Amino acid sequence: MNAIKEALNTSPEILLFLSVALGYAIGKIPFGKFQLGGVAGSLLVAVVLSQLGVHIDNGIKAVLFALFIYAVGFDSGPQFFRSLGRQSLREIAMAAVLALSGLATVVVLARLAGLDKGLAAGVAAGALTQSAVIGTAGAALAKLGLAPGELQRLQGNVAIGYAVTYIFGSLGAIILCVNVLPKFMGRSIRDDALKAEAAQNAGLHLLAEGEAPALPDLVGRLFRIGEGAGAGRTVSELEAGTQATGPITVERIRRDKQVMLAQPDLVLSSGDVVLIVGRRAGVLAAARQLGPEQPATPDMDLVLVSRDVTIGNHALVGKTFGEIQAGMQQRIRHGIYVTHFTRMGQAVPLKAGTKAAAGDVVTLFGTAEDVQRVAQIVGVSLQPSDKTDFVFHGLGIAVGLVIGLAVVRVGSVPLTLGSGGGALLSGLLFGWWRARHQNVGNLPSGAGAFLRDFGLAGFVAAVGLQSGLQAVETVRASGVSIFLIGVAVTIIPLVVTMLFGRYVLHYDNTAVLAGALSGARSANPAFGEVLNKAGNAIPTVPFAITYALANVFLTLLGPLVVALA
């Protein structure tokens, strides 16, 4: 056993990865309709493994958390800044109610149980998972004019209360936000996240990876020209005849055994086989004017591409799509179809009256030559890539950590965003910048998902490995009373704030309320599980607002608990 412990002390990261692996395995096990989830599972496994007494460095925890919270901010930056305004008042109220109800719960239970000021402050720090309370409470205790021995005892009790209650502070928030809240609302986080996403996208249905419509809007079909059915008409006449229903393009023509590229003035003859590509309605209209449809043949097939292009041409900015189409010569726009249009990462309906703005992204569909021709006029073609822009994101995380070092004092209370708050703010800003300048800051969706998932799981595992041993030893020595008080301090403010959000602030979307609630409690592990359940970024904006406020409100509890307990 000593040999194993010595080996683990030499390489403690083994326990970190083992906690994540076993935690996710346990998190998948269903207990009726309840599942623990990978994050909570990692935390519990880490607490068990912490009994080996292996030390995990603080730096590992800080790095993993910075990766997680930066990736969350980066993913939701555009939506976050769009959402700021009067509608943010609900999130401000949520954060304030949780802080006030947390303070009241700690003070009342501390007086009922006869806890001293140090233990009360430690319970507040651990059960509300706000480590900064340890510092602010310790500073407040130092100002009470106590004897050195008594001051040392109380400050030590802060650490004891924190260690005993922090584990359930994280776990309880996960259970309530991920399992209890959906049952209370009567709807799942996933269903409401999809509903909110559809509303954001103005009813547009966005296909997930691996999905495809059974009836795609753009289609290609082969027709044989019959007598009196298209024969004698030019290619341009055939294309113009369907404009009222939907545009089409004649891409190839086979005459006898010769395959030709379509020219506008080429006259179609009986027996010609034509490849038509276009909007479904236009192709159907053309089919009524032509001969029988033909099966596909290799010589008449054509490779088409889809490319995202960011609008950078100042001559197009401020014009509607209808004006751009009318002002662009037919020979330039020929063969090009716009399939998607996004602004700051959000899908926008393709309507004639929609105005283009700098940084908007249009998805062009057509042959490679046609797409390249139009892309050069519109702006910059965004080449798909699985490479991460490490210059951009390395700078983003570094800026966030620097922001987190800043301290503002309110009287004698130091307030700081900390590394987590700084990385979140930086992620929001860099995500917003990326949405406006798509040619920099690439972060593939898979890479972003890994940063979020492993960053959070590794962070909570490190917390469990650091705090689990001391927490278990303290409970053994002093009984479970402090632990049970911590359970109450974890649960009661969350329940009060949940009820306040539902019935006073009228949150009616489970995913949005879960994001706001986990942020108001500064409960990052709970938010990670909420994000996993949602499957999209809907909970992130309310979380980002309440999380930033919670870092301030909950930090202020330290001196307040010392004064009132």
N, C-alpha and C positions, 0 to 999 in steps of 0.2 A: 504493500500500500504506500509506503514511504517513497519507493522508487517511482510509482505512478504520480504521486503528488509532486515529486521533484521534477519529473519530466514536464508536467503541466505548468509548473511555475516557470520553467524555461521557455515554454511555448503556450502561454495562456489563451492565445487566439483559437486553440483547438476547442476549448470550452465554448467560445463565442459561436463558432460555426455549428458545433454540436447542439447548442441550445436552439439555434434557428431551425436546424434540420428536424430535431425531435419535436420542437414546439409546433411546427407546421404540420407534422404528422399527427400529433395529438389534436391539433385544432380542427382537423378534418373529421374527427370521430363525432357522429351525431348522438346526442343524448335527447331522444325524442325529437322535438322540433328545434332544440337548442344546439348550437355549435360554438365551441370556444373561440375558434378563429386562430390564425397563425400568430398574430401579434401577442394575444393573451397567452397562447400556448408557449411561445418563446419565453415570455416573462416567468411563467410558472416553472418551466424546466430550468431556467437560469437560477431561480431561487433554490431549487433542489441541488443543482450542481455547485452552488456557492458554498455549500456546507463543507466542501473540500478545502476551503480556505485559500483558494488561488486568487492572486491579486490581478485585477484588470486595470490598465492605465486609463486615467481620465481622458487623455488625448484621443483614444479610440472612440469613446462615446461622443465626444465633441465633433469629431470628423463625420461620423455616421449621421448624427443628427443634422449637421449643416447640409449634407448631401440631400437628405430627405426633405427638409423644409425649403431649401432653395428650389428643388425640382417641383415641389407643390406650387410655390410662388410663380415660377417661370411658366408653368402650364396655365395658370389662371390670370396672369397679368393683364391681358387686354380686357377680359370680362370684368376684372376687379375695378379698373379705372372707369369703365363705362357705368358701373353700378353705384359709384360714389354720388352722394347727393342726399336729398331729403329721405329717400328710401332707406338710407343707412341708419336712420334714427332707431329702427327696431333693434338693430344689432347693438347699438350703444346702450339701449335699455336692457337688453339681455345680459350684457357684461356687467352692468351696474347692479342688477337684481341678484345675480349669482354672487358677486362679491359681498353685498350687504347681507344676504341670507347666510353666506358662509361665515361671516363675522359673527352674526347673531348666534348661529348654531355652536360655534366654538366657545363663545363667552358663556352661554347658558350651560352647556354640558361641562365646561371646566369648573364652573361654580358649583354645580350639582355634585360633581365627582371629587371636588376638592383638589383639583390639579393646580400646581403652582404656575407662575407666569412662564417659566421656561418650558415645561411640558405642554402647556396650552399653545404656545407659539410653535413648538415642534409639531404638534398635531395639525395645526393650521397649514404649516409648510408641507407636510407629508400627505395629508388627506386631500388637500387641494392641489397637490403636485406643483407647487410653486416654490422652487428651491431658494429663490431670492429672499423669501420671508426669513430664512435662517439669518442672513446678513442683517436685514433691517431690524429684526427682533433682537439680535445680539447687540447691535448698536444702541437700541432703546434701553435694554437692560443696563448697559454701561453708564447710562445717564441717570440712573436711579439713586446713585450715591451709596450703593451697598458695600459691605465689607468685601475685601478681595476673595475670601473663601466662599462667601455666599454667591457672589457674582459668578465665580468659576462653576459652582454647582448648578446654578440656573442655566448658564450657557451650555453646560454639558447636557442638561435635560432637554434643551432645544434639539440637540442632535439625536438624543434617544427617542423623543416623540416623533421626530421626522423618520428615523429608520424603521420604527414599528409600523407606521401608518402609510408609508409611501407606496408599498407594494399593492395594497388594496386600493389606494388612491388611483392608481393606474388601471387596475383590473376592474374595479367597480364602475369607473366611467365607461369602459368598453361595454360591460354588460348592459348598463342603462341606455347608452346611446345607440347601441347596435341591436340589442335584443328586446329591451323593454319598450323603448320609444315606438318602434313600428307596431307593436301590439296595441299600445295606447292610441296611436293614430288610426289603426285599422287598415293600414296600407304599408307595403314594403318600401324600403329605401330605393331599391332598384326601379320599381314601377313609377314612383314619383320623380325619380331622377330622369327617366326617359320622358315623362310627361313635361317636365320643366324644360328639357332640352328641345323638345318639339316646339314648345311655345317660343323659346328663344330664337329658333330658326324659322319663325313665321310659318309653321306648319310644314316646312320642307322635311321630307323623310331622308335622313342621312344613312346610307348603307354602311354597315360595319364590315370589317375585314372578312373576306370569304363570302359575302352576300352579293347577289346580283338580281336585278329585276327580271321577272319572267317575260315582261314586255318592255324591252329597252326603248328609249325614245329615239335613239339613232340606230338605224338598221341599214343593211346592204342587201340588194337582191339582183338577180339576173333575169333579163327578159329578152325574148326573141321578137324582133320587130316583124309584124305581119302586114299584109296588104291593107292599106287604108287605116292602119293603126300605128301612127307615128312615122310611117315612111314618107319621105319628102320634106320632113321638118328638120331644121337645123338643131344642133345640140343646145344652143342658147335659147331657141324657141321652146324646146321641151322643158328646160330648166325653169324658164319664166312662167310656164303654164301652171305651175303648182304653188306660186308664191303666196296665194291667198290662203292655202291650207297649211303649207309648211315648205321650207326650202329643200331642194334636192340638188345633187351634183352628179353629172355623168362622168365617171372616172375612167372607164375603159370601154373600148368597142372592139369586137372581133368580127371581121368581115372575111368570109371564106375561111382561110386558115391563118389570116394575118391579124395580130393584136395591135391596136393602135391606141395612142393617147387621145383623149377627146379634145377637139378644138372647137371653139365657139361657133365657127361658120361651117363646120362639117355637116353635110346633109346625110341624114340617116336613110338607109335603104332596106327594103324588105329582106329578111333573113339575117340582118345584123343582130348580134347578141351584145347587149349593153349592160354594164355594171352601174347600178344607181345606188348612191349612198345619200342618206338624208334623214330628216325628221320623219317619224313613222307616218304621220298624217299625209305628208307630201308624197312619200313613196307609194302609199295606197292610192292617192289621187292619180299619180303617174301610171300605176298599174292598170287603171281603167282605160288609159289611152294607148296602151301598148299591147303586144301579143302575149302569148303564154309565158309563164315563169319557167326558168330553166334550172336544173340542178347545178351545184357548184362544180367548177373545174379548176385545176391548179393554175392554168394559164390566165384565168380571169380573176384570180384572187389578188388581194391588195393588202399590204400592211399599213395600218393606220396607227397614229400615235396620239397620246394625250399628254399635254404639257401645261404646267402652271406657269403663268407669266404675270409678273407684278407690273402694275401700271406706273410708268415713269415718264411718259410723254406728256409734257405740260399742255400741249394742244388738246389733249383728251380730257384733262382734269376739269371737273365741273360740268361736263356735258352729259346728257342722258344717253342711254344705250341706243335709243331710237335715233338721236342726232348723230351719234358716232357711226351707226350703220348707214344712215342716209348720206353722210358726208364722205364715206370711204368708197373709193371707186370699186366697181364690180370686179375688175381684174385682180384687185388686191385681196378682197375678202372672199373670192371664189374658192369653194371647197373647204371653208373653215366654219366650224360650229363651236359655239360657246356652251359648255356643259355645266359649269359651276361658277359661282361668283362669291367670294368671301371678303369680308372687311374686318380687320383686327381679329382674325381667327373665327369669325361667326358667319355662317352661310346667309346670303341675302338673296331674295327671290329675283329671278331674271325677268325684269319687266322693262318695257320700252321707256318708262319714265324714271327708272333708277339712275341716279347720277353717279359718275365715276369719281373717285378721289385718289390722290397719290397714295401709293402703297397697297391699294386694293389688288386682289389676286383673281385673275380670270383663268379658267381652264379651257384651253383650246384643243379641238379635236379635228384631225384631218391627216393628210399625208405629211411625212416628215418635211418635205420641201415647202408645202403650203404653211404649215405651222411655223417653221423657221422664218418665212417671209413676213408673216404678220407679227410674230413676236418681236422682230427687230423694230417694227413701227410702234408697237404698244409700249414696250419697256424692256425688261430684263427677263429672260427665260430662266426659270428655277430648275436646275437639273436635280432629279431625285438622287439622294445620296444616303448611304448608311454610315457616313463618317460624322463624328461629333466635332463641333468647332470648339476645341479645348482652349484656344486663346480667349474666346468670348466668355465661355462658362467658367474657366479658371479665374478670369478677372472678376466675373460676377460674384463668385463665392468669396473671393478675397475682399471685395468692396463690402459685402454683407458683414463679414467678420469684423472689419474695421468700424463699420457703423455700430456694431454691437458693443464696441469698447466705449462708446460715448456715454457719459454719465451726466445727468441733470439733477440737481439737488432741489428738493422742495422742503425748505427749512433744513432740518438735519437728515431728511430721508433721501438717500440716493436712488434715483430712478434710472434704469437702463433697459434697453431692448434686449440686451444679452446677445450671445452669438446666434441663438435661434431666431429672435425677432429681427436682428440685422440681416440674417440670411434670407428670411422670408421677404422683407422689404426689398432687398436687392433682387431677389427672384422675380418679384412683381414688376419692378422697374425694367429689368433686362428682358422679361417676357413681353412687356408692352413695346419696348424698342424693337424687339425681333419681329413683332407683328407688323410694324410699320416699315421695316427694312428686312425683307425676307431673304436677301442675299447673304446675310451674316447670321451667326448664332444657331446653326443647324443642330438640332438635338432629336435624333430618331425616336419615334414613339417607344420602341422597345428599350432603348437606353434610358429614356426618362422614367419608364415604368420600373426598371431595375433600380434606379437611384431611389425612387420613392419606397419601393417595397423592401429592398434589402437595407436601405438606410434606416428605416423605422424599426424593422425587426432586429437588426444588429444593435440599435440604440437601446431598445427595451431589454434585450438580452444582457447588454453591458450593465444597465441599471440593476437588474436582478442579481448578476454576479457580484456587483459591488456592495449592494445593500442587504442581500438576503441573509447572509450569515449573522450580521449584527442584529437584524430584526428578529430572527428566530431566537438568538441567545437572550435578547432583552425580554421577549415574551415569556420564555422559560423562567427568567429570573423574577420578573415583576407581575406575572399573571397576564390575563388577556384583557383586563379592563381598558388599558390604553388603546389596544387594538380595536376593541368594540366601539370605543368612543370615536376612533378614526373612521370606522365603517359608517357610523351615523353622520359624521362631518362630510364624508364623501357623498352619501346618498341624499341626505335631506336637501342641501342647496340645489343639487341637480333636479330633484323632483319639483321643488318650488319653482325653479326657473323654467322647467319644461311646462308646467301648468300655466305659468305666467305667459310664456311664449304662445301657447295654444289658445288660451281663452281671453287674454288681455291684448296681446299683440296680433292675434289672429293669423299665426302661421298655419297654413293649410297644406303645406308640402313637407312630407316626412324627410326627404333628403336635405332640403334647405334648413329645416329646424334642427336636424341632427348635426349639420355643419356648424350652425350658430351656437348650439349648446356645447359641443365639444370644444369650440374655440373659446367660449366664455369661461370654461373651466381650465383653459390652457392644457387640455388633455390631448396631447399629440398621439399617443397610441390609439385612443378612441377614434380620433379623426382618421387615422390610417385605415382602420377597419371600416369606418363609414365610407371612405373613398373606395375601398375594395368592393363593398356591397353596391355602391352607386354605379360603378363601371364607367363613369364620366366625371367631369370636373364641376358638376352642379353644386356640390356642398362646399366647394373651395372658397368662393367669394364671401359668403357669410362667415365662414371660419376665419378667413384672413382678417376681417374687420374686428370680430370679437376677440380673436387671439391677441391682436395688437393692444386692444384696450385691457384685456385681462392681465397682460404683463405689467401694466401700470396699476390697475385697481387692486389686484391680489398682492402685489409687492407692498402696497400701503397697509396691508393688514398686519404686518409685523409689529410696528409701534402701537397700532390700535389694540391688538390683542394684549400686549404688555400693559397698556394703560387700563383696559377694562376687565381683564381676567382676574 
